[in-house]
Amino acid sequence: MKQVVIINADINKGETTRALINAYRHGAEGGQASVKDIVIADLIFNPNKQVPGNTGLEPDLVSAIVKLNWASHIVIFCPVFKDSINFKIKGFFDRIFMPDQVFVINQPKFSNDFRGRSARIVSILDEAAWADWQDTQRATYLSIKRSVLEKCNIKPVHTSAIGHIYSLENQYAQKWLKKLYSFGIKLI
């Protein structure tokens, strides 16, 4: 059985993100995958780099690492506002995936080698980010893909850029809900 971790990186835990996540989840569960969640907005942790001598990782980050080690596929739903991601999201990635962020004196060593796992980043763009993406085809998720996931040996990393969704009832939103359901079944 495949194991999937869905990371909800929507700090506002919005309805649109929730609907997109549920479409992927239903597809994955329909494909007989076991699914666990990490909701960054619910985690309690310091998003800044820890200095040597601190007490180590917060319990919520330890729990997230356990889930990521369990997973064979990781899906990140990340809204992008005004061409950037929220500081807490960036802090989560820095603290979890970058080894110099989680090594603390007199603490157990943490390996950031996630070899054998695949991932998908679903970037949900606001109007400004969507307009920029249509011109340049360069979304903010590239920094997460290249500098975080691929450096931790997570391959392949698939990406999707979804333009601003005003309503879940319109044809564009329905297309993406179906597409994410299909991705979930295939675990891509």
N, C-alpha and C positions, 0 to 999 in steps of 0.2 A: 504494500500500500504506500502511495506517495504521501509525503507530509509537507503541508504548505503553511507558511507563516505569512499573514497579511499584515502589513504595517500601514496603519492609518496615520498619515502625517498631516492631516487636516487639523490644525490647532483649533478651529472653530467647530469641528465635528459636524459639518454641514450636511444637509439633506442630500445634495447632489453627490457628494463623495460617498455617503452612506449607501445610496442607490447603486453607484458604480461598484463599490466593494461587494454589495450583496449579489449583484449579477455575477461577478467573478466567483464568489463563494459558492453560489448555487451550481455553477458549472463544475467547479472542482469537486464538490460533494457528489454531484451526479456522475462524475468520473471516478468515484470511489476513493477520493483523497480525504485525508484527515486534515482539518484546518484549525489553526490557532491564530489568535490576534495579538498584536501589539498596538496600543493606541497611545501615541506619543503625548497627546494632550493630557492623558490621565497619569503619566509617569511623574514621579517626584525625583528630580535629580538636578545637579548643578551642570548646566550646559557648557560651562567654561572648563578649560584644561585644568586638570588637577596638578597641584604642585607636590613634589616629593615630600613624604612625611604625613600626608593626609591619611585618613582612615581607610581608603579604598573605594570600591564601587558601592553605590547606593543599592539597596535591595531591589528596586525596580529595574535597574540596569543589569543586575545579576540574573534576574528572572528573564529579561529580554535575551541575554546571551544564551541561557539554557534553551529557550525556544528556537533561537537561530541555529544552535548546534543540532537540534532535533530535526530541523527542516531539511528537505531536499530541494525545495523551491521557495523563493522569497518574492513577494509581490509588494511593491511600495506604491501607495496612492498619495501623490504629493501635489497639492495645489500650489500654484506659483502666482504670487501677487506682486505687481509692479516690478516685474523682471527679476525677482529674487525669491528665496525661500526664507521662512521664518527662522529666527536665531535658535529656537529650541530644537527645530528639526536638524539644523546644521550641528548643534551641540550633541544631539543624539548620535549622529553619524560619527562625529569626531570622537566621542567617548567610547562607542562600541567597536568601531571598525579600525581605528588607528591605534597601533600598538603602543606608541609612546604616550597615548592619552590614558591607557588603562594600566600601565605598569606602575605600581606603587611599591615603595620599599617595604619589605617584610610581608608582602602579599603574594598569594599564588600567582604564577605566571599565566597569562592568557594568550592563547594563540589566535591570531586573526587570519589564519589560513582556513578559508571556508571552501576548499577544493571539493569538487564533486557536486556543488549546488548550482542551480540556475536561478535567474531572477527576471522580473519584469518591473519596469518603472512606468507608472501611469501618471503622466504630468497633466494636471488640469489647469489650464492657463486662463488668467483673467483677460480682459479686453486688450490692455496694453501689451501684455506678454504674447497674446495670440497674434496681434498685428505685427509685432517684431518677428515672431516665428514664421509668419507667412512670407516676410521679406527675406529672412536670413536662413531659415530652416535650422537654426541653432537654438535649442531650448536649454534652460537652466539645468535640466536633468543630466546633461552631459558631464558636469562636474561630479555628480553622484556616481554615474556609470563608470567613468574612467578613473577618477581619483580615489574612489572608495571601493566599489564592488569589484571591479576588475583587478585592482591591486591586491584584493583579498582572495584572488583566484576563483571568483564566482563567474562562471562562464557557461553558456552564453547569457548575456544580459539584453533582453528585448526591451524596446521602448515604444511608448505610445504618447502622442501629444494630442490632447483633446481641447478644442477651443471652448471659449466661455459658453456654458450651458445656462440659458435663461430659464428654461422650463424642462422638466422631465417628460412632458407630454409631446414635445415637438419631435419631428422626424429625425433630426440630427441626434438628439439624446437617445431616442429609441434605437437608432443604428448602433450607437456605442454600447448600450446595454446589451444588445444581442451579440455584438462583437466580443465584449468582455466575458459573457457567458461562454461563448465558443472558446476563447483563450483559456478559461477555467477548465473546461472539459479536457482540453489538450495539454494543460499545465504548461502553457507558454506565456 
